[in-house]
Amino acid sequence: LVAGWGFFNVVEGLIDHQLLGVHHVRDDLGAPLSWDIGFLVFGVILIGAGWVLYRRGSRKLAASAR
């Protein structure tokens, strides 16, 4: 779930914010690029956290199956 949320944020941020320019994280600022980049970084962090949670859970399942 966490990784999926991060993946959605990265894809949506790249497509809507960067490629299409449909909207930005903060449209009320003169230079919203830093907010957009922060949004992408947060998405990558969520993907990493989801991966860590997945790996930790799969290790526990493998250990309990023995």
URLIN-V700757 format. One record per pair of residues at least 12 apart in sequence whose ideal C-beta (glycine too) atoms are under 10 Angstrom apart, sorted by the first residue. I is the first residue (numbers start at 1). GAP is how many residues later the second one is. If there is no record, write none. Layout:
BEGIN
i:I gap:GAP
i:I gap:GAP
END
This chain:
BEGIN
i:1 gap:45
i:1 gap:49
i:1 gap:52
i:2 gap:43
i:2 gap:44
i:2 gap:45
i:2 gap:46
i:2 gap:47
i:2 gap:48
i:2 gap:49
i:2 gap:50
i:2 gap:51
i:2 gap:52
i:3 gap:40
i:3 gap:43
i:3 gap:44
i:3 gap:45
i:3 gap:46
i:3 gap:47
i:3 gap:48
i:3 gap:49
i:3 gap:50
i:3 gap:51
i:4 gap:42
i:4 gap:43
i:4 gap:46
i:5 gap:37
i:5 gap:38
i:5 gap:41
i:5 gap:42
i:5 gap:44
i:5 gap:45
i:6 gap:34
i:6 gap:36
i:6 gap:37
i:6 gap:38
i:6 gap:39
i:6 gap:40
i:6 gap:41
i:6 gap:42
i:6 gap:43
i:6 gap:44
i:6 gap:45
i:7 gap:36
i:7 gap:37
i:7 gap:39
i:7 gap:40
i:7 gap:43
i:8 gap:35
i:8 gap:38
i:8 gap:39
i:9 gap:30
i:9 gap:31
i:9 gap:32
i:9 gap:33
i:9 gap:34
i:9 gap:35
i:9 gap:36
i:9 gap:37
i:9 gap:38
i:10 gap:29
i:10 gap:30
i:10 gap:31
i:10 gap:32
i:10 gap:33
i:10 gap:34
i:10 gap:36
i:10 gap:37
i:11 gap:32
i:12 gap:27
i:12 gap:28
i:12 gap:31
i:13 gap:12
i:13 gap:23
i:13 gap:24
i:13 gap:25
i:13 gap:26
i:13 gap:27
i:13 gap:28
i:13 gap:29
i:13 gap:30
i:13 gap:31
i:14 gap:22
i:14 gap:26
i:14 gap:29
i:16 gap:20
i:17 gap:15
i:17 gap:16
i:17 gap:18
i:17 gap:19
i:17 gap:20
i:17 gap:22
i:17 gap:23
i:18 gap:15
i:18 gap:18
i:18 gap:19
i:18 gap:22
i:23 gap:13
i:24 gap:12
i:24 gap:15
i:25 gap:12
i:25 gap:13
i:25 gap:14
i:25 gap:15
i:25 gap:17
i:26 gap:12
i:26 gap:13
END
